[in-house]
Amino acid sequence: MADSLSQQIQKALSSIDACADLEILDELRVSLLGRQGRITALAQTIGTLPVEQRKAFGADVNRAKEVLQSALEKRQALLARVAIERRLKEEFVDCTLPPAPELTGFLHPLTRTQQDLEWIFRDMGFRHFAGPNIENEFLNFTALNMPEQHPARQMHDTFFVDIPAAPEGRFLLRTQTSPVQIRAMRAWGAPLRVFSIGRTYRSDADATHTPMFHQLEGLVIEEGIHFGHMKSCITEVCARFFNINALTLRLRPSFFPFTDPSAEVDIPCQRKEGRLIMGEGDQWLEILGCGMVHPKVLEYGGLDPKKHQGFAFAFGIDRLAMLKYCLPDLRSFFDGDRRWLESCGFSPYVIGDR
């Protein structure tokens, strides 16, 4: 019986070494060690042997199982590695080749708008500072000069998050990118020139509003900063973004809790042949809000308002994309319609298209 078992083991090991396919190897494993396998069948014959032979034969069968199991695992690892190497060789893609026309994708207008704005701000010496989408009440409201019961809080239609509150208040989906001002001042101090791009959330939905939208926040903190510096900076950004050489902006007095004085910024425009032309005409269109950073906001950011002054401004990126590329309905940005993207999107391989 032992000679028969030894012969079967050698035969099985030869079959394992000769196997060149993972599926065939698994079938071989089942035929040897499965419920109906040959080695399993031998183990079931132990009870038919004389008592004095059972112990030794049982030990031989167990050793046979271990030897075959080890050989199967090694062969499986080898074949798996070979299969991966073959796939890497056969499925190699040269990313430097031009794409096939039917496989070319498109950049979403929001992606292109964010890329353009980021390039402009970095070129003007701004550093990027990112903040979390889930913020606490203190940074989203209180540190921005909006204490409890402040009417501005009611205008934000906030999405609160159902998780335990922190010492700085309940958690919420940030209603604006302005909390980044506090985080940046605390992290980097002054002088400071930063921008932040990100998602913001408010319970609002129509042709020009969505519950999730994108904002860009700009912040400059230095000694001797004044309102004229802010207007010059915003004019430069808008002129670059809309590709207008000589741009005149209009600033109207407004109110924001976190800036004083505050202003709304309008850009001249006109409709011509069904298109909205920015930078010319006798009509005005609001594009952003701005103002000098409120002293209390500077204090919450860890800066001395007697020594430092600054300005902040915020764009709605979705709105800028609509204006620049004449897109009438904001909801189309989020429909996931490939036909819309093909007609309104941008080639990722062409710089400065459209």
C-alpha positions as CSV (number, residue, x, y, z in Angstrom):
1,M,0.0,0.0,0.0
2,A,2.8,2.4,0.9
3,D,4.5,1.7,-2.5
4,S,1.2,2.5,-4.3
5,L,0.9,5.7,-2.4
6,S,4.5,6.7,-3.1
7,Q,3.9,6.1,-6.8
8,Q,0.7,8.2,-6.8
9,I,2.6,11.0,-5.1
10,Q,5.4,11.0,-7.7
11,K,2.9,10.9,-10.5
12,A,0.9,13.7,-9.1
13,L,4.0,15.8,-8.5
14,S,5.0,15.3,-12.2
15,S,1.5,16.4,-13.3
16,I,1.7,19.5,-11.1
17,D,5.2,20.4,-12.5
18,A,3.9,19.9,-16.0
19,C,0.8,22.1,-15.6
20,A,1.0,25.4,-17.4
21,D,-2.5,26.8,-16.8
22,L,-4.1,28.0,-13.6
23,E,-7.6,26.5,-14.4
24,I,-6.1,23.1,-15.2
25,L,-4.0,23.3,-12.0
26,D,-7.2,23.9,-10.0
27,E,-8.8,20.9,-11.7
28,L,-5.8,18.8,-10.7
29,R,-6.1,20.0,-7.1
30,V,-9.7,18.9,-6.9
31,S,-8.9,15.5,-8.5
32,L,-6.2,14.9,-5.9
33,L,-7.4,16.6,-2.7
34,G,-11.1,17.3,-3.2
35,R,-13.9,15.3,-1.6
36,Q,-13.8,12.8,-4.4
37,G,-10.0,13.1,-5.0
38,R,-7.6,10.2,-5.2
39,I,-5.7,11.0,-2.0
40,T,-8.9,11.6,-0.1
41,A,-10.1,8.2,-1.3
42,L,-7.0,6.6,0.1
43,A,-7.6,8.2,3.5
44,Q,-11.0,6.6,3.5
45,T,-9.5,3.2,3.2
46,I,-7.7,3.3,6.5
47,G,-10.5,1.7,8.3
48,T,-10.2,-1.4,6.0
49,L,-6.6,-2.1,7.0
50,P,-5.3,-4.3,9.8
51,V,-5.1,-2.4,13.1
52,E,-1.3,-2.5,13.2
53,Q,-1.0,-0.9,9.7
54,R,-3.6,1.9,10.2
55,K,-1.4,4.4,12.1
56,A,1.6,4.3,9.8
57,F,-0.6,4.5,6.6
58,G,-2.6,7.4,8.0
59,A,0.6,9.3,8.7
60,D,1.8,8.6,5.1
61,V,-1.5,9.9,3.7
62,N,-1.3,13.1,5.8
63,R,2.3,13.6,4.6
64,A,1.2,13.1,1.0
65,K,-1.5,15.7,1.4
66,E,1.0,18.2,2.8
67,V,3.5,17.5,0.0
68,L,0.9,17.9,-2.7
69,Q,-0.7,21.0,-1.1
70,S,2.7,22.7,-0.9
71,A,3.5,21.8,-4.5
72,L,0.2,23.0,-5.7
73,E,0.6,26.4,-3.9
74,K,4.1,26.9,-5.3
75,R,3.0,26.1,-8.8
76,Q,0.0,28.4,-8.5
77,A,2.1,31.3,-7.4
78,L,4.5,30.7,-10.3
79,L,1.7,30.5,-12.9
80,A,0.1,33.6,-11.5
81,R,3.3,35.6,-11.8
82,V,3.8,34.3,-15.3
83,A,0.3,35.3,-16.2
84,I,0.8,38.8,-14.9
85,E,4.0,39.2,-16.8
86,R,2.4,38.0,-20.0
87,R,-0.5,40.4,-19.6
88,L,1.9,43.3,-18.9
89,K,3.7,42.5,-22.1
90,E,0.7,41.8,-24.3
91,E,-1.5,44.6,-22.9
92,F,1.2,47.3,-23.0
93,V,-0.1,50.8,-23.9
94,D,2.2,53.5,-25.2
95,C,0.8,56.6,-23.5
96,T,2.9,58.9,-25.7
97,L,0.9,57.9,-28.8
98,P,-1.9,60.1,-30.0
99,P,-5.3,58.8,-28.9
100,A,-7.7,57.1,-31.3
101,P,-10.5,59.6,-32.2
102,E,-13.2,57.3,-30.8
103,L,-11.4,57.1,-27.4
104,T,-10.7,60.8,-26.9
105,G,-12.3,62.2,-23.8
106,F,-13.3,65.8,-22.9
107,L,-12.6,68.1,-20.0
108,H,-15.7,69.3,-18.3
109,P,-16.1,73.1,-18.5
110,L,-15.8,73.3,-14.7
111,T,-12.5,71.5,-14.9
112,R,-11.2,73.8,-17.5
113,T,-12.4,76.9,-15.6
114,Q,-10.7,75.7,-12.4
115,Q,-7.5,75.0,-14.3
116,D,-7.5,78.4,-15.8
117,L,-8.2,80.2,-12.5
118,E,-5.5,78.1,-10.7
119,W,-2.9,79.0,-13.3
120,I,-3.8,82.7,-13.1
121,F,-3.6,82.8,-9.3
122,R,-0.3,80.9,-9.2
123,D,1.2,83.2,-11.8
124,M,0.2,86.1,-9.6
125,G,2.1,84.7,-6.7
126,F,-0.8,83.1,-4.7
127,R,-0.3,79.8,-2.9
128,H,-3.0,77.2,-2.8
129,F,-4.5,76.3,0.6
130,A,-7.1,73.5,0.9
131,G,-9.8,73.1,3.5
132,P,-12.2,70.3,4.4
133,N,-15.7,69.9,2.9
134,I,-17.0,69.0,6.4
135,E,-16.5,72.0,8.6
136,N,-17.5,73.0,12.1
137,E,-19.8,75.9,13.0
138,F,-17.1,78.0,14.6
139,L,-14.9,78.2,11.5
140,N,-17.8,78.4,9.1
141,F,-19.8,81.0,10.9
142,T,-18.5,82.4,14.3
143,A,-14.9,83.0,13.2
144,L,-16.2,84.8,10.2
145,N,-18.1,87.3,12.4
146,M,-21.4,85.5,12.2
147,P,-22.3,84.6,15.8
148,E,-25.4,82.7,16.8
149,Q,-28.7,84.3,15.8
150,H,-26.9,86.3,13.1
151,P,-29.3,86.7,10.2
152,A,-26.5,85.8,7.7
153,R,-26.6,82.2,9.1
154,Q,-30.2,81.9,8.0
155,M,-29.4,82.8,4.4
156,H,-27.1,79.9,3.9
157,D,-29.6,77.0,4.1
158,T,-27.0,74.8,5.8
159,F,-26.7,71.0,5.5
160,F,-25.8,69.8,9.0
161,V,-24.0,66.5,9.4
162,D,-25.5,64.0,11.9
163,I,-22.3,63.2,13.8
164,P,-21.4,64.2,17.4
165,A,-20.6,67.8,17.8
166,A,-17.1,69.1,18.5
167,P,-16.1,71.7,21.1
168,E,-16.3,74.3,18.3
169,G,-19.9,73.4,17.4
170,R,-21.9,71.1,15.1
171,F,-20.4,69.8,11.9
172,L,-21.8,70.8,8.6
173,L,-21.1,70.8,4.9
174,R,-19.3,74.1,4.5
175,T,-21.5,76.8,2.9
176,Q,-18.6,78.7,1.6
177,T,-14.8,78.5,1.1
178,S,-14.3,81.4,3.6
179,P,-13.3,79.1,6.5
180,V,-10.1,78.6,4.6
181,Q,-9.2,82.2,5.5
182,I,-9.0,81.3,9.2
183,R,-7.2,78.0,8.6
184,A,-4.6,79.7,6.4
185,M,-4.0,82.6,8.8
186,R,-3.5,80.2,11.7
187,A,-1.3,77.9,9.7
188,W,0.9,80.4,7.8
189,G,0.5,83.7,9.6
190,A,1.3,86.9,7.7
191,P,2.2,88.2,5.1
192,L,-0.2,85.9,3.3
193,R,-1.4,85.5,-0.3
194,V,-3.5,82.4,-0.8
195,F,-6.4,81.0,-2.8
196,S,-8.6,78.0,-2.3
197,I,-10.8,76.1,-4.8
198,G,-13.4,73.7,-3.6
199,R,-17.0,72.4,-3.3
200,T,-19.5,74.3,-1.1
201,Y,-23.1,73.2,-0.2
202,R,-26.4,75.0,0.3
203,S,-30.0,73.8,0.0
204,D,-30.9,75.5,-3.2
205,A,-31.6,74.3,-6.7
206,D,-32.8,76.0,-10.0
207,A,-31.3,76.9,-13.4
208,T,-28.6,79.0,-11.8
209,H,-28.2,77.3,-8.4
210,T,-27.3,73.7,-7.3
211,P,-27.1,72.2,-3.8
212,M,-23.4,71.6,-4.4
213,F,-21.4,74.3,-6.2
214,H,-17.8,75.4,-6.5
215,Q,-16.1,78.5,-5.2
216,L,-12.7,80.1,-5.3
217,E,-11.6,82.2,-2.4
218,G,-8.7,84.7,-2.6
219,L,-7.1,86.2,0.5
220,V,-4.2,88.8,0.8
221,I,-2.9,89.8,4.3
222,E,0.0,92.3,4.5
223,E,0.9,95.6,6.2
224,G,-0.4,98.7,4.4
225,I,-3.0,96.9,2.2
226,H,-5.9,99.1,1.1
227,F,-9.0,99.0,-1.0
228,G,-7.1,100.1,-4.2
229,H,-4.9,97.0,-4.0
230,M,-8.0,94.8,-3.9
231,K,-9.6,96.4,-6.9
232,S,-6.4,96.2,-8.9
233,C,-6.0,92.5,-8.0
234,I,-9.6,91.6,-8.9
235,T,-9.3,93.5,-12.2
236,E,-6.2,91.6,-13.1
237,V,-7.8,88.3,-12.4
238,C,-10.9,89.1,-14.4
239,A,-9.1,90.5,-17.3
240,R,-6.9,87.4,-17.6
241,F,-9.8,85.0,-17.2
242,F,-12.1,86.7,-19.8
243,N,-9.1,87.5,-22.1
244,I,-9.9,91.3,-22.0
245,N,-6.9,93.7,-22.4
246,A,-8.5,96.8,-20.9
247,L,-11.2,95.9,-18.4
248,T,-13.3,98.4,-16.3
249,L,-15.1,97.0,-13.3
250,R,-17.8,98.6,-11.2
251,L,-17.8,98.1,-7.4
252,R,-21.1,98.7,-5.5
253,P,-21.3,98.9,-1.7
254,S,-22.6,95.8,-0.1
255,F,-22.5,93.9,3.2
256,F,-20.7,90.7,4.2
257,P,-20.2,90.0,7.9
258,F,-16.5,89.0,7.4
259,T,-15.5,92.1,5.4
260,D,-15.7,95.8,6.1
261,P,-16.1,97.7,3.8
262,S,-17.7,95.2,1.4
263,A,-18.6,95.4,-2.3
264,E,-20.2,93.6,-5.1
265,V,-18.2,93.6,-8.3
266,D,-19.9,94.1,-11.7
267,I,-18.4,93.6,-15.2
268,P,-19.7,95.3,-18.3
269,C,-21.5,93.1,-20.9
270,Q,-23.8,93.1,-23.8
271,R,-25.8,90.5,-25.9
272,K,-24.8,90.2,-29.5
273,E,-26.1,87.7,-31.9
274,G,-27.5,85.6,-29.1
275,R,-24.2,85.5,-27.2
276,L,-23.2,87.3,-24.0
277,I,-20.1,89.4,-24.7
278,M,-18.1,90.2,-21.5
279,G,-16.1,93.3,-21.0
280,E,-18.0,95.7,-23.3
281,G,-21.4,97.2,-23.6
282,D,-23.6,99.4,-21.4
283,Q,-25.1,96.6,-19.2
284,W,-23.6,95.3,-16.0
285,L,-23.4,91.8,-14.5
286,E,-22.4,90.8,-11.0
287,I,-19.6,88.3,-10.8
288,L,-18.2,88.3,-7.3
289,G,-18.2,89.7,-3.8
290,C,-15.2,91.2,-2.0
291,G,-14.1,93.5,0.9
292,M,-11.4,94.3,3.4
293,V,-11.1,91.6,6.0
294,H,-13.0,92.4,9.2
295,P,-10.8,93.0,12.3
296,K,-12.6,90.3,14.2
297,V,-11.8,87.8,11.4
298,L,-8.1,88.7,11.7
299,E,-8.2,88.2,15.4
300,Y,-9.8,84.8,15.1
301,G,-7.1,84.0,12.6
302,G,-4.5,84.8,15.2
303,L,-3.3,88.1,13.7
304,D,-3.2,91.6,15.1
305,P,-5.7,93.9,13.3
306,K,-3.8,97.0,14.4
307,K,-0.7,95.7,12.5
308,H,-2.2,93.8,9.6
309,Q,-4.8,94.5,7.0
310,G,-6.1,92.5,4.1
311,F,-8.7,91.8,1.5
312,A,-10.7,88.8,0.5
313,F,-12.9,87.9,-2.5
314,A,-14.8,84.9,-3.7
315,F,-15.9,83.7,-7.2
316,G,-18.7,81.2,-8.0
317,I,-16.7,79.0,-10.4
318,D,-19.9,77.5,-11.9
319,R,-21.2,81.0,-12.6
320,L,-17.9,82.1,-14.3
321,A,-18.0,79.0,-16.5
322,M,-21.5,79.8,-17.6
323,L,-20.6,83.4,-18.4
324,K,-17.4,82.7,-20.2
325,Y,-18.7,79.8,-22.3
326,C,-22.3,80.9,-22.7
327,L,-23.9,78.0,-20.9
328,P,-27.5,78.8,-20.0
329,D,-28.4,76.1,-17.4
330,L,-26.3,75.2,-14.5
331,R,-28.1,71.9,-14.0
332,S,-26.5,70.6,-17.3
333,F,-23.2,70.6,-15.5
334,F,-24.3,67.7,-13.4
335,D,-26.5,65.6,-15.7
336,G,-23.7,63.4,-16.9
337,D,-25.0,63.7,-20.6
338,R,-22.1,62.7,-22.9
339,R,-23.7,64.5,-25.8
340,W,-23.6,67.8,-23.8
341,L,-20.0,67.2,-22.8
342,E,-19.0,66.5,-26.4
343,S,-20.5,69.8,-27.5
344,C,-19.4,71.9,-24.5
345,G,-16.3,70.1,-23.3
346,F,-12.6,70.7,-24.1
347,S,-9.9,68.6,-25.5
348,P,-7.3,67.7,-22.9
349,Y,-4.6,67.7,-25.5
350,V,-5.1,71.2,-26.9
351,I,-4.1,74.2,-24.8
352,G,-6.2,77.3,-25.1
353,D,-9.0,75.7,-27.2
354,R,-12.3,77.5,-27.3
